[in-house]
Amino acid sequence: MIIYVLAFVMGVRLRFTPLSVAGVVLFVILGSATFSTFSLVIASIVKTRERFMGIGQILTMPLFFASNAIYPLSLMPPGSTPGPSSTR
């Protein structure tokens, strides 16, 4: 339901047919299961909590610094930002 609310707020055209709603639910369930399994596999390989947290940091820190969470994209040099603005 949250996916549909977010899509509506972002102005995405929505189809509320039973097949499309079932597809969204299936996609969300499969995505959640995939990431949960990935985390479970890492946790079963790593024996201490500190190492697990370190691996989590290795995965999230590059994503954090690549996002615009720290600085606005308008400060980035031309061509380094993703999307249509990089073609200017």
CORBEL-V207875 format. One record per run of one state. SS is the DSSP state (2 for helix, 1 for strand, 0 for the rest). FROM is the first residue (numbers start at 1). TO is the last residue. Records with the same first field share a line. If there is no record, write none. Layout:
SS: FROM-TO + FROM-TO
//
This chain:
0: 1-1 + 10-17 + 46-48 + 67-72 + 76-83 + 88-88
2: 2-9 + 18-45 + 49-66 + 73-75 + 84-87
//
